[in-house]
Amino acid sequence: MPGRPRWAGAGSGRGHDDEHDTGHGTGHDRLPFRRRGPAGRQGRPRHGAGRGIGAAAARLFAREGAEVLLAARTEAQLAAVAEEIREAGGTADHVVCDLADATSIRAAVDRTVERYGRLDVAFNNGATIQPPGPMDALAEADFDDVYAVNLRGVWLAMVAEVGAIRATARTGAIVNCSSVGSLAGNPELPAYGAMKRAVNSLTESAAVTYGPEGIRVNAVAPGHTLTEMIRAWNEQSPGLSERLVARTPLRRAADPPEIAQAALWLLSDRSSYVTGAVLPVDGGTRA
């Protein structure tokens, strides 16, 4: 189906899987995608089974005309989101993937190409959490876990995605999900912030490396977003959400679809001259 871009989402991690989704997309048009159905489909509800930013991105990308493949460890939730997309008239599939497992990541990217014929765009939204607190209170095993998923997993995904884009679409775009917590010292989440800051560096290096091939690489840096990951942190560190809202000029948290919209723009031809950017989507927190 050469006229339809395809998007695949994958995710994994430890603990709460709110941000454990990556996205790959394929097709001849960059986002915004060529429509499969009436323009009125844009108005369909975004809510349903699934979690966080990754599920919101899958729904949004599908409404824009992408053929979607989701991947994460949470198969039941993936299947539910994929079915919801199909019921709304979209094309979607899913595969179980663990971002701490290199073989699993490569298999998810290979499945995207196998299922849809090419890879054009990727949204790497994988993350896991750490217990909030100072870095001397963090167990070595927890640090290793955050590294394996939040940094090594993103690197492995990018390597696989660049290879697939080269072999099929030849040009494309990748968006990584960073965090506003990577842009300054992060005493409550030091390992999480450090891994996300390293993702920023990988993003910039990849943009310089692969730009001459027509592969753009950017990142979104969400601020306080209403995901299960944030809810888990708030349970472990009561009052965290209130403190984050108080530091946000817009005085509220983001909804996951608002982060997905930023990723959509960076993956689309609307941002065709943007690469190497880390875009804060944080309600003004870093202003």
Residue pairs with C-beta under 8 A, 6 or more apart in sequence:
1 67
1 117
2 27
2 28
3 27
3 28
3 29
3 34
4 27
4 33
4 34
4 36
4 65
4 66
4 67
4 91
5 25
5 26
5 27
5 28
5 29
5 30
5 31
5 33
5 34
5 65
5 66
5 67
5 120
5 121
6 24
6 25
6 26
6 27
6 66
6 67
6 68
6 69
6 91
6 112
6 115
6 116
6 117
6 118
6 119
6 120
7 23
7 24
7 25
7 26
7 58
7 61
7 62
7 66
7 67
7 68
7 69
7 121
7 123
8 23
8 24
8 25
8 26
8 68
8 69
8 70
8 71
8 93
8 108
8 109
8 111
8 112
8 115
8 116
8 119
8 122
9 21
9 22
9 23
9 24
9 54
9 57
9 58
9 61
9 68
9 69
9 70
9 71
9 72
9 123
9 125
10 21
10 22
10 23
10 24
10 69
10 70
10 71
10 72
10 95
10 97
10 99
10 105
10 108
10 109
10 126
10 157
11 17
11 19
11 20
11 21
11 22
11 54
11 70
11 71
11 72
11 73
11 74
11 97
11 99
11 125
11 126
12 20
12 71
12 72
12 73
12 97
12 98
12 99
12 100
12 101
12 104
12 126
12 149
12 153
13 19
13 20
13 73
13 98
13 99
13 100
13 126
13 127
13 128
13 149
13 150
13 153
14 100
14 128
14 129
14 145
14 149
15 128
15 129
15 232
16 128
16 129
16 228
16 229
16 232
17 51
17 52
17 72
17 73
17 74
17 77
17 228
18 51
18 52
18 53
18 54
18 127
18 227
18 228
18 229
18 230
19 52
19 53
19 54
19 125
19 126
19 127
19 177
19 227
19 229
20 52
20 54
20 72
20 73
20 74
20 99
20 125
20 126
20 127
20 128
20 149
21 52
21 53
21 54
21 55
21 57
21 58
21 70
21 71
21 72
21 123
21 125
21 126
22 54
22 71
22 99
22 108
22 122
22 123
22 124
22 125
22 126
22 157
23 54
23 57
23 58
23 61
23 68
23 121
23 122
23 123
23 124
23 125
23 175
23 263
24 69
24 109
24 112
24 119
24 120
24 121
24 122
24 123
24 161
24 164
25 31
25 61
25 66
25 119
25 120
25 121
25 122
25 123
25 172
25 267
26 67
26 112
26 113
26 116
26 117
26 118
26 119
26 120
26 121
26 168
26 169
27 33
27 34
27 66
27 67
27 116
27 118
27 120
27 169
29 65
29 269
30 120
30 121
30 172
30 173
30 267
30 268
30 269
30 272
31 61
31 64
31 66
31 121
31 264
31 267
31 268
31 269
31 270
32 64
32 65
32 264
32 268
32 269
32 270
33 61
33 64
33 65
33 66
34 65
35 41
35 65
36 65
36 89
36 90
36 91
37 89
41 63
41 88
41 89
42 63
44 63
44 88
46 56
46 59
46 60
46 257
48 55
48 59
48 80
48 81
48 84
49 55
49 77
49 80
49 81
49 84
50 58
50 59
50 77
50 78
50 80
50 81
50 84
51 74
51 77
51 227
51 228
52 225
52 227
52 228
52 229
52 256
53 125
53 177
53 222
53 225
53 227
53 256
53 259
53 260
53 263
54 70
54 72
54 123
54 125
55 70
55 77
55 81
55 256
56 255
56 256
56 257
56 259
56 260
57 123
57 125
57 259
57 260
57 263
57 264
58 68
58 70
58 81
58 82
58 85
58 92
59 81
59 84
59 85
59 257
59 260
60 257
60 260
60 261
60 264
61 68
61 123
61 260
61 264
62 68
62 85
62 88
62 90
62 91
62 92
63 88
63 90
64 264
66 90
66 91
67 90
67 91
67 92
67 116
68 82
68 85
68 90
68 91
68 92
68 93
69 92
69 93
69 94
69 95
69 108
69 111
69 112
69 115
69 116
70 78
70 81
70 82
70 92
70 93
70 94
70 95
71 78
71 94
71 95
71 96
71 97
71 108
71 111
72 78
72 94
72 96
72 97
73 96
73 97
73 98
75 94
75 96
78 94
78 95
78 96
79 94
81 92
81 94
82 92
82 93
82 94
83 92
85 91
85 92
86 92
93 115
95 107
95 108
95 111
96 104
97 104
97 105
97 107
97 108
98 104
98 105
99 105
99 126
99 148
99 149
99 153
99 154
99 156
99 157
100 145
100 148
100 149
100 152
100 153
102 156
105 153
105 156
105 157
105 160
106 156
106 160
109 119
109 157
109 160
109 161
109 163
109 164
110 160
110 164
112 119
112 164
113 119
113 164
113 167
113 168
117 168
118 168
118 169
119 161
119 164
119 165
119 168
119 169
119 172
120 165
120 169
120 171
120 172
120 173
121 172
121 173
121 174
121 175
121 267
122 157
122 158
122 161
122 165
122 172
122 173
122 174
122 175
123 174
123 175
123 177
123 263
123 267
124 154
124 157
124 158
124 161
124 174
124 175
124 176
124 177
125 177
125 263
126 149
126 150
126 153
126 154
126 157
126 177
127 149
127 150
127 177
127 179
127 192
127 196
127 229
128 145
128 146
128 149
128 150
129 146
129 192
129 229
129 232
129 233
130 138
130 142
130 143
130 145
130 146
130 189
130 191
130 192
131 137
131 138
131 142
131 236
132 188
132 189
132 233
132 236
132 237
132 240
133 188
133 237
134 187
134 190
135 190
135 191
138 190
138 191
142 191
143 191
146 191
146 192
146 195
147 191
147 195
150 192
150 195
150 196
150 199
151 195
151 198
151 199
151 202
154 176
154 199
154 202
155 202
158 174
158 176
158 202
158 206
158 217
161 172
161 174
162 174
162 206
162 210
162 215
165 171
165 172
165 174
165 215
166 213
166 215
170 213
170 214
171 213
171 214
171 215
172 214
172 215
172 216
173 215
173 216
173 217
173 218
173 266
173 267
173 268
174 206
174 215
174 216
174 217
174 218
175 217
175 218
175 219
175 220
175 263
175 266
175 267
176 199
176 202
176 203
176 217
176 218
176 219
176 220
177 199
177 219
177 220
177 222
177 259
177 263
178 196
178 197
178 199
178 200
178 203
178 219
178 220
178 221
178 222
178 278
179 192
179 193
179 196
179 221
179 222
180 221
180 222
180 223
180 280
180 282
180 285
180 286
181 189
181 192
181 193
181 196
182 193
182 194
182 196
182 197
182 199
182 200
182 221
183 197
183 221
183 278
183 280
183 286
184 286
185 193
186 192
186 193
186 194
188 237
188 240
189 233
196 221
199 219
200 219
200 221
200 278
203 217
203 218
203 219
203 276
203 278
204 276
204 278
206 215
206 217
207 216
207 217
207 218
207 275
207 276
208 276
210 217
211 217
211 275
211 276
216 266
216 271
216 272
216 274
216 275
217 275
217 276
218 266
218 271
218 274
218 275
218 276
218 277
218 278
218 279
219 277
219 278
219 279
220 259
220 262
220 263
220 266
220 278
220 279
220 281
221 278
221 279
221 280
221 281
221 282
222 254
222 259
222 281
222 282
223 244
223 248
223 253
223 254
223 280
223 281
223 282
223 283
223 285
223 286
224 230
224 241
224 244
224 245
224 248
224 253
224 254
224 282
224 283
224 285
225 253
225 254
225 255
225 256
225 258
225 259
226 253
226 254
226 255
226 256
227 256
230 240
230 241
230 244
230 253
233 240
234 240
234 241
241 253
244 253
244 285
245 251
245 252
245 253
247 285
248 282
248 283
248 284
248 285
249 283
249 284
249 285
249 287
250 283
250 284
251 283
252 283
253 283
254 281
254 282
254 283
258 281
259 281
262 279
262 281
265 271
266 274
266 277
266 279
280 286
